[in-house]
Amino acid sequence: MPPALAVRLTCQACTRRKVKCDKKSPCTNCLKHGITCVVVERPRWPRGRSGNQAISREQDLSDRVAKLEQLIEGLSHSKRGTGNGSSSGGENTIPSSGRSPKSPSERAQTTEDLFHLQPSVIRQSADSRERHPENHPELPSEPVRRRILVDIFLRQVDPILKVLHRPSLCAYLLEGKPYLDYAPEHPVPAALASAVFYMASSSLAEDQCLALLAERKETVLARYNDETMTALARVDFLVTNHLTVLQAFVLSLVSAWLRRGDCKIS
């Protein structure tokens, strides 16, 4: 890869030994210890913003919000006791295409309603889904699932674990705007997003996870643990000087702690 198109990362030996690398070829540490220095490079990430990408992200965000509202309407409909959760009842709750998006306060209230579903209703829905999966809709798509997890993080985690700037996080994950001063396709905000999803999943009870995400908690945790670890490795989290990467790493550590112990966020 031409030098102008590549960015040099920590070499393999320094990564394995968990020491700081000066990223020379060979690096000082490898020369000092008389070992082979294997250079690691990645493509240079694009800078600046693209108008076409911004339009595409805005349209994608609108689609995600519409799908989430359909899912929430269906779950709220079950809470009010109208119908038995069949697909025919869900079809009547889908908003028309001309309906304006809900305000943030309305979305927060809807999410709060979901978390106050009666336990018996949640258990009945989860048990029925396991016994008769063919009678229930497919799992939420990944965009819908992630929007749900963002709402969970803002409601259950952020008030207790204050490590992120909430307005910037909302602008990035809910409105599709760039995070802080990072370019739109920069991997550092993506690592933070993965950690947020992992942390939100860790804060859920088993019944909540089945009701909201239609999967067992351990399945969801395993998925977002792998995604977060991959994203952190991609941004060289052991030697980076990005505060955002440190924040993502802290969230991942707390998530792993919650996953392995009996502690929970409430």
MARSEMAR-78582 format. One line per 10 residues: number of its first residue (from 1); their letters; for each residue z negated, y, x of N, C-alpha, C. Coordinates in pm, 1 decimal. Layout:
NUM) a) Z/Y/X/Z/Y/X/Z/Y/X ~ ...
***
This chain:
1) mppalavrlt) 0.0/-119.0/85.0/0.0/0.0/0.0/0.0/124.1/88.7 ~ 92.9/220.9/70.4/97.7/340.5/153.3/-34.2/415.4/147.8 ~ -80.9/473.7/260.9/-208.9/543.5/263.6/-218.8/653.8/160.1 ~ -108.3/725.2/133.0/-112.4/836.6/38.7/-137.1/789.9/-103.3 ~ -108.3/661.3/-132.2/-121.8/610.1/-267.9/-244.6/522.3/-284.5 ~ -328.9/513.2/-179.0/-444.2/423.5/-185.6/-571.6/498.7/-150.7 ~ -682.2/448.4/-204.2/-815.2/500.4/-171.8/-894.7/386.6/-109.4 ~ -952.0/411.5/6.9/-1025.2/306.6/77.7/-1167.3/297.0/22.9 ~ -1211.2/174.2/-5.2/-1344.7/147.4/-57.4/-1430.1/80.8/50.3 ~ -1552.3/45.9/14.8/-1640.8/-24.9/107.3/-1578.4/-158.1/147.5
11) cqactrrkvk) -1581.3/-188.4/276.6/-1520.2/-312.8/323.0/-1599.7/-433.0/271.8 ~ -1539.6/-550.7/283.7/-1603.3/-670.9/229.0/-1735.9/-702.8/297.6 ~ -1742.6/-685.4/427.7/-1865.4/-718.3/500.9/-1980.6/-626.7/461.2 ~ -1954.0/-495.9/449.7/-2059.3/-401.7/411.0/-2102.7/-423.9/266.5 ~ -2008.0/-460.0/181.1/-2043.1/-490.6/42.2/-2133.5/-612.1/35.6 ~ -2100.2/-714.9/114.5/-2179.6/-837.4/115.1/-2319.2/-812.4/172.6 ~ -2327.6/-727.6/274.8/-2456.9/-698.8/338.3/-2531.6/-584.8/270.1 ~ -2466.1/-519.1/171.9/-2526.4/-410.6/93.5/-2571.8/-295.3/182.0 ~ -2481.2/-253.2/270.9/-2508.1/-138.2/356.4/-2397.1/-36.5/337.0 ~ -2424.7/88.0/377.0/-2326.4/194.3/360.2/-2212.9/178.0/460.3
21) cdkkspctnc) -2092.0/195.3/412.1/-1971.8/179.8/495.1/-1906.8/315.7/514.2 ~ -1864.6/347.4/638.6/-1797.0/475.6/661.5/-1648.0/467.9/629.4 ~ -1602.6/349.0/587.1/-1466.7/327.5/535.2/-1357.7/355.5/638.0 ~ -1392.0/341.3/765.9/-1289.9/349.0/869.4/-1225.5/212.2/885.2 ~ -1125.2/203.0/969.8/-1058.2/74.7/989.8/-1047.4/45.4/1140.2 ~ -1133.3/-41.3/1196.7/-1248.8/-106.1/1132.2/-1365.6/-8.9/1119.7 ~ -1462.3/-40.6/1033.2/-1575.3/48.9/1012.0/-1676.6/34.3/1126.0 ~ -1765.1/131.7/1136.0/-1862.7/134.7/1245.3/-1957.4/15.2/1240.8 ~ -2001.6/-22.5/1120.5/-2095.1/-135.1/1108.3/-2033.9/-265.2/1159.2 ~ -1908.5/-289.4/1124.1/-1842.7/-412.6/1168.4/-1822.9/-413.7/1319.7
31) lkhgitcvvv) -1788.1/-297.0/1375.8/-1773.6/-288.3/1520.9/-1907.4/-314.3/1589.7 ~ -2013.9/-259.1/1533.4/-2146.7/-273.4/1593.3/-2192.8/-418.6/1595.0 ~ -2161.1/-492.8/1487.9/-2206.9/-631.2/1478.1/-2102.0/-731.8/1524.7 ~ -1985.6/-681.4/1566.2/-1883.1/-769.8/1619.4/-1824.0/-864.9/1517.3 ~ -1806.5/-817.6/1394.2/-1748.8/-902.0/1289.0/-1617.5/-842.7/1241.9 ~ -1537.2/-926.6/1178.4/-1406.9/-881.8/1129.4/-1424.8/-789.3/1009.8 ~ -1359.3/-674.3/1013.0/-1368.0/-576.2/904.3/-1248.6/-595.0/811.5 ~ -1274.3/-639.0/688.9/-1168.3/-657.8/589.5/-1165.2/-535.1/499.3 ~ -1060.7/-455.5/513.1/-1048.6/-330.2/437.7/-1020.1/-359.6/290.9 ~ -1084.7/-282.6/202.2/-1061.6/-293.3/57.7/-1005.7/-160.8/8.9
41) erprwprgrs) -892.8/-166.8/-60.5/-829.5/-45.8/-112.8/-798.8/-63.5/-260.5 ~ -783.8/48.5/-328.9/-741.6/47.9/-468.9/-639.0/158.2/-488.3 ~ -557.1/150.3/-593.8/-461.4/257.9/-620.1/-533.6/388.4/-650.3 ~ -472.1/499.3/-613.9/-529.6/630.4/-644.4/-516.4/657.4/-793.7 ~ -626.9/696.4/-857.3/-624.4/720.7/-1001.1/-554.4/852.4/-1032.3 ~ -483.3/859.2/-1143.4/-413.3/983.5/-1179.0/-511.5/1095.1/-1209.8 ~ -472.8/1217.8/-1178.3/-555.1/1335.1/-1205.5/-490.7/1418.1/-1316.3 ~ -572.0/1500.7/-1378.3/-518.6/1587.4/-1482.7/-508.7/1517.2/-1615.6 ~ -457.2/1589.8/-1714.5/-448.2/1538.1/-1849.8/-302.9/1535.6/-1895.4 ~ -273.7/1441.4/-1979.3/-139.9/1429.5/-2035.5/-144.2/1464.2/-2182.5
51) gnqaisreqd) -54.0/1552.5/-2227.8/-50.0/1590.1/-2368.7/-21.3/1472.8/-2458.4 ~ 72.2/1387.4/-2414.8/105.7/1271.0/-2497.7/-12.1/1175.6/-2508.2 ~ -85.6/1157.5/-2397.3/-201.7/1069.4/-2400.7/-308.7/1125.1/-2492.6 ~ -326.1/1258.4/-2493.5/-427.7/1319.1/-2579.4/-395.1/1296.5/-2726.0 ~ -266.7/1311.8/-2761.8/-226.2/1288.6/-2900.3/-248.4/1143.9/-2938.1 ~ -212.4/1053.1/-2846.3/-230.4/910.8/-2874.2/-377.5/877.4/-2891.8 ~ -465.2/934.6/-2808.3/-607.9/907.5/-2820.9/-663.0/960.4/-2952.0 ~ -614.2/1077.6/-2994.7/-661.1/1134.8/-3121.0/-621.9/1046.2/-3238.4 ~ -498.7/994.9/-3236.7/-454.8/906.1/-3343.8/-533.7/776.2/-3341.4 ~ -558.3/724.4/-3220.8/-633.9/600.1/-3208.7/-776.4/618.6/-3259.5
61) lsdrvakleq) -836.6/734.9/-3230.2/-972.0/762.5/-3277.7/-975.6/769.4/-3429.4 ~ -875.0/833.5/-3489.8/-870.1/842.0/-3635.7/-860.7/703.6/-3698.2 ~ -780.0/617.0/-3636.7/-767.6/479.8/-3688.3/-900.7/406.1/-3677.7 ~ -970.4/426.7/-3566.8/-1098.8/358.6/-3548.3/-1200.8/404.8/-3652.6 ~ -1203.7/536.6/-3676.4/-1298.6/589.5/-3774.4/-1269.5/534.1/-3912.9 ~ -1141.0/526.4/-3948.2/-1104.4/474.4/-4080.0/-1148.3/329.2/-4096.2 ~ -1126.4/248.1/-3991.8/-1166.9/107.5/-3999.5/-1318.1/94.2/-4009.1 ~ -1390.3/178.0/-3932.5/-1536.0/172.3/-3937.0/-1587.7/209.5/-4075.1 ~ -1529.1/312.2/-4136.4/-1573.8/353.7/-4268.9/-1550.8/243.4/-4371.4 ~ -1439.5/170.9/-4356.5/-1414.4/59.5/-4447.8/-1522.8/-47.0/-4432.9
71) lieglshskr) -1558.8/-77.5/-4309.1/-1660.4/-179.5/-4284.6/-1795.6/-135.8/-4338.7 ~ -1833.4/-10.3/-4313.7/-1962.7/40.1/-4358.9/-1969.7/45.3/-4510.7 ~ -1859.7/86.9/-4574.4/-1857.2/91.5/-4720.5/-1881.7/-47.0/-4778.3 ~ -1819.5/-148.9/-4716.5/-1836.6/-284.9/-4766.5/-1980.0/-333.1/-4752.7 ~ -2043.7/-302.8/-4638.0/-2182.0/-344.6/-4616.8/-2277.7/-268.5/-4707.8 ~ -2254.2/-138.1/-4727.8/-2338.5/-59.8/-4816.9/-2324.8/-108.3/-4960.1 ~ -2203.4/-152.4/-4995.7/-2178.6/-204.4/-5129.8/-2265.0/-327.6/-5154.8 ~ -2282.7/-412.1/-5052.2/-2366.3/-531.3/-5065.3/-2511.8/-493.1/-5086.4 ~ -2556.4/-387.4/-5021.3/-2695.6/-343.7/-5034.6/-2726.7/-302.1/-5177.5 ~ -2631.2/-238.5/-5243.9/-2655.3/-191.1/-5379.8/-2648.8/-303.9/-5481.1
81) gtgngsssgg) -2619.5/-426.5/-5435.4/-2624.7/-542.3/-5524.4/-2505.3/-557.6/-5614.0 ~ -2393.1/-500.3/-5579.5/-2273.7/-512.5/-5662.5/-2185.9/-619.8/-5603.4 ~ -2185.3/-737.2/-5665.5/-2101.6/-846.2/-5616.7/-2178.1/-933.4/-5520.1 ~ -2112.6/-1040.0/-5472.0/-2177.9/-1136.8/-5383.6/-2119.1/-1137.2/-5244.5 ~ -2053.2/-1028.7/-5204.8/-1999.4/-1019.9/-5069.1/-1863.5/-1082.5/-5054.7 ~ -1792.3/-1113.6/-5165.1/-1660.4/-1174.3/-5156.1/-1559.3/-1071.1/-5113.5 ~ -1442.9/-1118.0/-5072.9/-1339.6/-1028.0/-5022.7/-1288.3/-937.0/-5132.2 ~ -1291.8/-980.3/-5258.9/-1240.0/-896.3/-5366.1/-1325.3/-772.4/-5383.1 ~ -1459.1/-786.0/-5363.3/-1545.2/-669.2/-5374.1/-1519.8/-572.1/-5261.8 ~ -1490.5/-622.7/-5141.0/-1466.8/-534.1/-5027.9/-1341.4/-452.8/-5045.4
91) entipssgrs) -1241.7/-507.8/-5116.0/-1117.3/-436.1/-5130.2/-1135.4/-310.2/-5213.6 ~ -1229.7/-309.1/-5305.9/-1248.8/-194.1/-5391.0/-1320.3/-80.2/-5320.2 ~ -1375.4/-106.7/-5202.7/-1450.7/-3.7/-5132.5/-1369.7/64.2/-5024.2 ~ -1248.5/24.5/-5003.2/-1167.0/84.0/-4897.6/-1124.0/223.4/-4940.0 ~ -1153.3/328.9/-4860.2/-1116.9/464.2/-4899.2/-967.5/484.4/-4890.5 ~ -918.9/578.3/-4967.7/-776.1/609.2/-4966.3/-741.4/679.9/-4837.6 ~ -611.5/680.2/-4803.8/-567.7/737.4/-4676.4/-585.8/887.5/-4672.7 ~ -596.0/952.2/-4790.3/-610.5/1097.1/-4793.1/-754.0/1143.9/-4784.2 ~ -847.7/1052.2/-4774.1/-988.3/1089.0/-4771.1/-1022.9/1151.8/-4637.7 ~ -1099.7/1260.8/-4640.8/-1136.5/1328.3/-4517.3/-1244.5/1250.1/-4445.5
101) pkspseraqt) -1246.6/1254.3/-4310.5/-1347.9/1179.5/-4235.4/-1487.8/1229.4/-4268.0 ~ -1585.6/1141.1/-4255.8/-1723.7/1179.0/-4281.0/-1774.7/1266.8/-4167.5 ~ -1868.6/1356.2/-4202.7/-1931.7/1438.9/-4101.3/-2026.8/1353.9/-4018.9 ~ -2067.9/1402.3/-3898.0/-2161.5/1323.3/-3817.4/-2290.6/1291.3/-3891.5 ~ -2341.9/1387.9/-3971.7/-2466.3/1361.4/-4044.3/-2447.7/1253.4/-4148.5 ~ -2331.1/1252.2/-4215.7/-2304.0/1148.0/-4314.7/-2292.6/1012.2/-4247.7 ~ -2226.7/1006.7/-4131.5/-2213.9/880.0/-4060.3/-2350.8/829.8/-4015.6 ~ -2436.5/922.0/-3968.8/-2569.9/882.1/-3925.0/-2650.8/827.3/-4042.0 ~ -2639.1/892.2/-4160.5/-2713.0/844.4/-4276.5/-2664.8/706.9/-4318.6 ~ -2532.2/685.5/-4311.7/-2479.0/554.5/-4348.9/-2529.7/447.2/-4254.4
111) tedlfhlqps) -2532.7/479.2/-4124.5/-2585.2/382.8/-4027.9/-2732.2/354.1/-4053.7 ~ -2808.6/458.6/-4088.6/-2950.7/438.4/-4118.1/-2968.0/348.0/-4239.1 ~ -2883.4/364.8/-4339.5/-2890.1/277.8/-4456.6/-2868.2/132.6/-4417.3 ~ -2776.0/109.5/-4325.2/-2746.6/-27.3/-4283.7/-2868.0/-92.4/-4218.8 ~ -2941.6/-14.7/-4139.4/-3056.3/-72.5/-4070.7/-3174.0/-96.7/-4163.8 ~ -3168.1/-42.4/-4286.4/-3274.8/-65.0/-4382.6/-3234.1/-163.0/-4490.7 ~ -3128.9/-241.3/-4465.9/-3096.0/-349.4/-4558.1/-3214.6/-444.7/-4568.7 ~ -3239.5/-494.1/-4688.7/-3349.4/-587.4/-4706.0/-3327.3/-710.6/-4619.1 ~ -3430.9/-760.9/-4550.3/-3414.9/-879.3/-4464.5/-3356.3/-997.6/-4538.2 ~ -3393.1/-1014.5/-4665.5/-3340.4/-1128.0/-4741.8/-3190.4/-1117.7/-4759.2
121) virqsadsre) -3140.6/-994.0/-4777.6/-2996.5/-973.8/-4792.5/-2925.5/-1005.8/-4662.3 ~ -2984.3/-962.3/-4549.5/-2923.0/-988.3/-4419.3/-2919.2/-1137.5/-4391.1 ~ -3031.7/-1206.6/-4414.2/-3036.2/-1350.0/-4387.0/-2938.8/-1425.6/-4475.9 ~ -2931.2/-1386.3/-4603.5/-2840.5/-1454.6/-4694.6/-2696.5/-1437.9/-4650.0 ~ -2661.5/-1315.3/-4605.8/-2525.1/-1290.2/-4559.8/-2494.5/-1370.4/-4434.4 ~ -2590.3/-1373.9/-4338.7/-2567.6/-1446.2/-4213.3/-2556.8/-1596.0/-4237.4 ~ -2648.3/-1652.6/-4319.7/-2644.7/-1796.4/-4346.2/-2517.5/-1835.9/-4418.4 ~ -2475.4/-1753.9/-4512.8/-2353.6/-1784.7/-4587.5/-2231.9/-1779.6/-4498.0 ~ -2232.7/-1685.3/-4402.3/-2118.7/-1673.0/-4311.1/-2107.6/-1796.2/-4222.5 ~ -2224.2/-1850.2/-4179.3/-2221.6/-1967.6/-4092.3/-2177.6/-2092.5/-4168.3
131) rhpenhpelp) -2220.1/-2105.7/-4296.2/-2186.5/-2225.4/-4373.0/-2043.5/-2222.4/-4424.5 ~ -1996.1/-2103.5/-4459.1/-1862.8/-2091.9/-4518.2/-1785.5/-1979.4/-4449.7 ~ -1747.8/-1996.5/-4323.8/-1678.6/-1888.9/-4252.0/-1545.7/-1852.6/-4314.1 ~ -1483.9/-1947.2/-4387.1/-1353.4/-1917.2/-4444.9/-1362.7/-1818.0/-4559.1 ~ -1483.6/-1796.4/-4614.7/-1500.7/-1705.4/-4727.0/-1531.9/-1563.1/-4682.9 ~ -1534.7/-1538.7/-4553.0/-1571.8/-1407.2/-4503.3/-1458.1/-1350.8/-4418.4 ~ -1450.8/-1217.5/-4409.3/-1345.1/-1156.7/-4328.5/-1361.3/-1191.0/-4181.7 ~ -1257.6/-1167.5/-4105.1/-1261.6/-1194.7/-3962.2/-1362.1/-1102.3/-3894.5 ~ -1392.6/-1133.7/-3769.2/-1483.3/-1050.1/-3692.3/-1427.6/-908.6/-3683.4 ~ -1515.2/-806.6/-3677.2/-1466.3/-669.8/-3660.9/-1381.3/-658.3/-3534.9
141) sepvrrrilv) -1277.6/-578.2/-3541.9/-1196.1/-556.4/-3422.8/-1280.6/-487.6/-3316.3 ~ -1237.3/-495.6/-3191.7/-1315.8/-438.1/-3082.7/-1337.6/-287.4/-3098.6 ~ -1236.5/-207.5/-3140.9/-1263.8/-64.7/-3162.6/-1371.8/-40.6/-3267.4 ~ -1368.0/-116.0/-3377.4/-1469.9/-100.4/-3481.7/-1606.3/-142.9/-3428.8 ~ -1609.2/-254.3/-3358.5/-1734.6/-305.0/-3302.2/-1797.3/-201.2/-3207.9 ~ -1716.3/-140.0/-3125.4/-1769.0/-44.5/-3028.4/-1818.7/82.5/-3096.8 ~ -1750.3/123.0/-3204.5/-1798.2/240.5/-3278.2/-1935.1/211.5/-3341.3 ~ -1952.1/92.3/-3393.5/-2081.5/52.8/-3449.4/-2189.1/56.2/-3340.8 ~ -2156.4/5.0/-3222.8/-2254.1/1.3/-3113.7/-2290.5/141.3/-3064.9 ~ -2194.7/233.5/-3068.1/-2226.2/371.9/-3031.5/-2328.7/429.9/-3128.6
151) diflrqvdpi) -2305.8/408.8/-3258.9/-2400.7/458.0/-3359.1/-2539.0/394.9/-3339.3 ~ -2541.4/266.7/-3304.9/-2668.6/198.7/-3280.2/-2738.9/259.8/-3158.8 ~ -2662.1/284.7/-3052.5/-2720.3/343.3/-2931.3/-2781.0/480.0/-2961.5 ~ -2708.0/563.3/-3034.5/-2756.2/697.9/-3064.6/-2880.7/694.7/-3152.4 ~ -2892.8/594.6/-3235.5/-3005.0/588.3/-3328.8/-3126.0/514.9/-3270.4 ~ -3103.4/405.4/-3199.7/-3214.2/320.0/-3157.5/-3252.8/335.6/-3010.8 ~ -3158.1/375.4/-2926.5/-3185.9/379.2/-2782.2/-3206.0/521.2/-2731.7 ~ -3113.6/610.6/-2763.1/-3117.4/746.0/-2707.1/-3247.8/820.3/-2735.5 ~ -3307.0/809.2/-2855.7/-3433.7/880.4/-2878.2/-3547.5/831.6/-2788.5 ~ -3537.6/709.9/-2736.2/-3644.9/651.9/-2654.7/-3612.8/658.7/-2505.9
161) lkvlhrpslc) -3488.9/627.1/-2469.8/-3447.4/620.9/-2329.3/-3351.6/736.6/-2301.5 ~ -3407.5/848.7/-2258.7/-3329.1/970.7/-2240.0/-3271.8/975.3/-2098.2 ~ -3158.6/910.2/-2077.9/-3094.8/912.8/-1946.4/-2956.3/976.0/-1951.8 ~ -2905.1/1004.9/-2070.9/-2769.9/1058.8/-2085.8/-2772.8/1191.1/-2161.2 ~ -2669.3/1273.1/-2137.6/-2651.5/1397.7/-2212.2/-2581.3/1364.2/-2343.0 ~ -2656.0/1366.3/-2452.5/-2606.4/1317.2/-2581.1/-2478.1/1387.2/-2627.1 ~ -2467.4/1521.8/-2622.6/-2342.7/1585.6/-2668.6/-2219.6/1539.5/-2590.2 ~ -2234.6/1525.5/-2458.3/-2120.7/1480.2/-2377.3/-2083.4/1336.5/-2410.6 ~ -2185.6/1253.1/-2432.9/-2159.8/1113.3/-2468.3/-2089.8/1103.1/-2603.1 ~ -2135.3/1182.0/-2701.0/-2072.2/1180.0/-2833.8/-1927.6/1227.8/-2826.2
171) ayllegkpyl) -1903.5/1333.3/-2748.7/-1767.1/1384.3/-2735.8/-1674.9/1279.4/-2675.1 ~ -1726.5/1202.6/-2580.5/-1645.8/1100.1/-2513.4/-1623.1/977.5/-2601.1 ~ -1730.2/922.3/-2657.3/-1719.4/795.1/-2728.8/-1683.0/810.3/-2876.1 ~ -1715.9/924.0/-2937.9/-1688.3/941.8/-3080.3/-1566.4/1028.2/-3107.4 ~ -1536.1/1120.5/-3015.3/-1425.0/1212.4/-3037.7/-1307.6/1188.8/-2943.5 ~ -1322.7/1097.8/-2848.9/-1212.2/1065.5/-2759.2/-1184.2/1169.9/-2653.4 ~ -1279.5/1258.8/-2626.0/-1260.0/1361.8/-2524.6/-1298.4/1307.9/-2386.7 ~ -1245.0/1368.8/-2278.8/-1284.7/1324.7/-2144.1/-1434.7/1343.9/-2123.7 ~ -1494.5/1257.9/-2043.9/-1638.2/1266.1/-2017.8/-1664.1/1359.5/-1900.4 ~ -1740.2/1466.2/-1926.7/-1771.8/1567.2/-1826.0/-1643.8/1616.0/-1758.2
181) dyapehpvpa) -1637.6/1609.0/-1624.4/-1519.8/1657.2/-1551.0/-1428.6/1544.0/-1505.5 ~ -1448.5/1423.8/-1556.4/-1366.3/1310.5/-1515.1/-1229.8/1315.1/-1583.1 ~ -1128.6/1267.4/-1510.7/-995.1/1253.4/-1569.5/-999.7/1148.8/-1680.7 ~ -907.9/1156.5/-1778.2/-913.0/1065.9/-1894.0/-916.0/918.6/-1858.3 ~ -844.8/876.6/-1754.9/-835.9/734.2/-1721.7/-930.1/693.6/-1608.8 ~ -1024.4/780.6/-1573.4/-1115.7/749.7/-1462.6/-1206.8/632.8/-1500.5 ~ -1230.7/538.4/-1409.5/-1310.5/419.4/-1443.1/-1461.0/443.4/-1451.3 ~ -1511.1/555.2/-1399.1/-1655.5/579.0/-1404.1/-1705.3/595.8/-1547.6 ~ -1643.0/681.2/-1631.1/-1687.3/687.6/-1771.0/-1670.6/554.6/-1844.0 ~ -1568.7/477.9/-1807.9/-1549.9/346.5/-1870.5/-1666.9/254.0/-1838.1
191) alasavfyma) -1718.9/262.8/-1715.5/-1836.2/182.6/-1679.1/-1958.0/225.1/-1760.0 ~ -1972.4/355.7/-1779.8/-2083.9/404.8/-1861.2/-2071.4/355.9/-2004.9 ~ -1950.0/358.8/-2059.9/-1929.0/311.7/-2197.1/-1968.3/164.7/-2210.8 ~ -1929.0/82.7/-2114.1/-1964.9/-59.5/-2118.7/-2116.5/-77.8/-2117.1 ~ -2185.0/2.0/-2034.5/-2331.2/-7.2/-2027.6/-2396.1/36.8/-2158.5 ~ -2337.3/137.1/-2223.2/-2388.6/182.5/-2353.3/-2375.8/71.3/-2457.0 ~ -2259.7/3.9/-2458.7/-2240.2/-106.4/-2553.9/-2339.7/-219.9/-2525.7 ~ -2361.9/-248.3/-2398.6/-2455.8/-354.4/-2359.0/-2598.2/-318.4/-2402.2 ~ -2637.0/-193.0/-2378.2/-2770.9/-148.3/-2413.9/-2790.6/-150.8/-2564.8 ~ -2690.1/-105.9/-2639.6/-2699.7/-106.5/-2785.8/-2714.0/-248.7/-2838.4
201) ssslaedqcl) -2638.1/-341.0/-2782.2/-2646.9/-481.4/-2824.0/-2785.9/-537.8/-2795.8 ~ -2843.5/-498.7/-2682.5/-2975.7/-549.0/-2645.2/-3084.3/-500.6/-2740.2 ~ -3062.1/-385.1/-2803.4/-3163.9/-328.0/-2891.5/-3162.6/-388.5/-3031.1 ~ -3062.6/-470.9/-3061.6/-3049.7/-528.8/-3195.2/-3135.6/-653.8/-3210.3 ~ -3185.0/-674.2/-3330.6/-3246.0/-801.8/-3365.6/-3134.9/-900.2/-3401.4 ~ -3167.6/-1028.1/-3401.7/-3066.7/-1130.6/-3431.0/-3002.9/-1109.6/-3568.0 ~ -3084.8/-1079.6/-3669.7/-3031.6/-1058.9/-3804.6/-2939.5/-937.8/-3810.3 ~ -2977.2/-830.5/-3740.8/-2893.5/-711.0/-3738.2/-2759.3/-740.2/-3672.9 ~ -2762.5/-815.4/-3564.7/-2638.9/-847.3/-3492.7/-2544.6/-928.9/-3580.8 ~ -2598.6/-1026.4/-3652.4/-2515.8/-1107.9/-3741.9/-2459.0/-1024.3/-3855.2
211) allaerketv) -2539.7/-934.2/-3910.2/-2495.1/-855.1/-4024.3/-2392.4/-749.9/-3985.7 ~ -2410.9/-686.4/-3869.8/-2324.1/-575.5/-3830.6/-2203.3/-619.2/-3748.7 ~ -2220.4/-719.0/-3662.9/-2113.9/-759.3/-3571.2/-2058.4/-897.9/-3600.0 ~ -2120.8/-969.9/-3694.4/-2073.3/-1102.3/-3737.0/-2073.7/-1204.2/-3623.4 ~ -2161.0/-1184.8/-3526.0/-2176.0/-1278.9/-3415.3/-2322.7/-1288.4/-3376.5 ~ -2358.8/-1400.5/-3314.3/-2494.9/-1414.5/-3265.3/-2518.9/-1318.5/-3148.3 ~ -2642.9/-1275.9/-3135.6/-2676.9/-1174.4/-3036.2/-2643.5/-1220.0/-2895.1 ~ -2674.5/-1344.5/-2860.2/-2650.7/-1391.8/-2724.0/-2502.2/-1390.6/-2689.8 ~ -2417.0/-1418.2/-2788.1/-2272.4/-1413.8/-2765.6/-2227.6/-1272.2/-2733.1 ~ -2278.3/-1175.8/-2809.6/-2243.4/-1035.3/-2786.7/-2297.3/-988.1/-2652.0
221) laryndetmt) -2421.7/-1024.7/-2620.8/-2481.6/-982.7/-2494.2/-2405.4/-1038.2/-2374.6 ~ -2365.7/-1163.6/-2382.2/-2291.4/-1223.9/-2271.2/-2160.1/-1150.3/-2247.4 ~ -2092.8/-1113.5/-2356.2/-1964.6/-1043.2/-2344.0/-1982.5/-908.2/-2275.2 ~ -2078.4/-828.9/-2322.1/-2093.3/-694.6/-2266.9/-2164.7/-694.5/-2131.8 ~ -2242.0/-797.5/-2101.7/-2296.6/-811.0/-1967.0/-2183.4/-831.2/-1866.8 ~ -2092.2/-921.5/-1896.3/-1979.1/-946.0/-1806.3/-1893.0/-820.8/-1792.3 ~ -1868.3/-753.6/-1904.4/-1785.1/-633.3/-1901.0/-1851.0/-524.4/-1817.1 ~ -1982.0/-507.1/-1832.4/-2053.4/-403.4/-1758.1/-2056.8/-433.9/-1608.9 ~ -2085.1/-558.9/-1572.1/-2089.4/-594.8/-1430.7/-1952.9/-576.2/-1364.4 ~ -1847.3/-611.4/-1436.0/-1712.1/-592.9/-1382.2/-1681.4/-445.3/-1363.7
231) alarvdflvt) -1718.7/-363.7/-1463.2/-1691.8/-219.9/-1455.9/-1771.4/-154.7/-1343.3 ~ -1896.5/-195.9/-1323.5/-1977.6/-139.5/-1215.4/-1922.5/-178.9/-1078.6 ~ -1877.6/-301.5/-1064.8/-1818.1/-343.9/-937.8/-1691.0/-265.3/-908.4 ~ -1617.1/-232.6/-1013.1/-1491.5/-159.5/-995.7/-1514.8/-18.7/-940.9 ~ -1630.2/40.4/-972.4/-1658.1/176.5/-924.5/-1748.6/175.5/-800.8 ~ -1764.7/58.1/-738.7/-1838.0/49.3/-611.6/-1980.4/103.0/-626.5 ~ -2054.7/49.5/-725.1/-2182.6/109.0/-764.6/-2290.6/101.6/-656.9 ~ -2277.3/14.0/-558.0/-2381.1/1.4/-455.8/-2384.1/119.9/-359.8 ~ -2271.8/185.8/-341.0/-2266.1/294.5/-242.6/-2213.0/424.2/-301.1 ~ -2190.8/429.1/-431.5/-2132.3/548.4/-491.6/-2231.9/663.8/-493.5
241) nhltvlqafv) -2179.8/786.4/-501.5/-2266.1/903.2/-516.8/-2249.6/966.8/-654.7 ~ -2189.2/893.0/-748.9/-2171.8/942.6/-885.4/-2300.3/921.0/-965.4 ~ -2355.3/1028.7/-1021.6/-2474.2/1016.5/-1105.9/-2444.5/932.2/-1229.5 ~ -2323.4/944.3/-1283.1/-2287.2/868.0/-1402.6/-2293.1/717.9/-1376.5 ~ -2253.0/676.1/-1257.5/-2259.9/533.6/-1222.9/-2405.5/488.4/-1215.6 ~ -2492.1/572.1/-1158.6/-2635.0/538.9/-1153.3/-2692.2/525.1/-1294.6 ~ -2652.0/614.7/-1384.7/-2699.5/606.4/-1523.4/-2653.9/475.8/-1588.4 ~ -2528.6/439.4/-1564.6/-2477.6/313.3/-1619.8/-2553.8/194.4/-1562.3 ~ -2585.1/200.7/-1433.3/-2658.3/91.3/-1369.2/-2799.4/78.0/-1426.7 ~ -2865.3/191.8/-1450.9/-2999.5/189.0/-1510.4/-2995.1/125.0/-1648.7
251) lslvsawlrr) -2895.6/162.6/-1729.5/-2882.6/103.0/-1862.9/-2860.1/-47.6/-1853.6 ~ -2779.8/-89.1/-1755.8/-2753.1/-232.6/-1741.3/-2879.2/-308.4/-1699.4 ~ -2961.7/-246.7/-1614.3/-3086.3/-311.3/-1572.7/-3183.1/-326.0/-1690.0 ~ -3196.2/-220.0/-1769.6/-3284.8/-226.7/-1886.4/-3233.7/-331.4/-1985.1 ~ -3102.0/-336.6/-2002.7/-3043.5/-434.9/-2094.2/-3073.2/-576.8/-2047.8 ~ -3057.5/-600.7/-1917.2/-3085.3/-734.0/-1863.3/-3232.9/-769.4/-1878.2 ~ -3319.7/-669.9/-1860.1/-3463.5/-692.7/-1876.2/-3496.9/-730.7/-2020.6 ~ -3438.2/-658.1/-2115.1/-3461.7/-689.4/-2256.2/-3406.7/-827.2/-2291.8 ~ -3293.1/-860.4/-2231.9/-3229.3/-988.2/-2264.6/-3312.6/-1106.6/-2216.2 ~ -3377.7/-1091.8/-2101.5/-3450.0/-1204.8/-2042.2/-3594.2/-1216.2/-2089.1
261) gdckis) -3650.1/-1107.7/-2144.5/-3790.1/-1109.8/-2185.8/-3805.5/-1105.0/-2335.6 ~ -3930.6/-1087.9/-2377.4/-3962.7/-1079.6/-2519.5/-3977.8/-935.4/-2565.6 ~ -3951.6/-839.7/-2475.2/-3966.2/-699.1/-2510.9/-3849.1/-654.8/-2597.0 ~ -3871.5/-549.5/-2671.9/-3764.5/-496.3/-2755.5/-3784.9/-347.7/-2776.2 ~ -3676.2/-278.2/-2808.2/-3682.1/-136.0/-2839.6/-3694.8/-122.0/-2989.7 ~ -3792.1/-46.9/-3035.9/-3810.6/-28.3/-3180.0/-3854.8/114.0/-3208.3
***
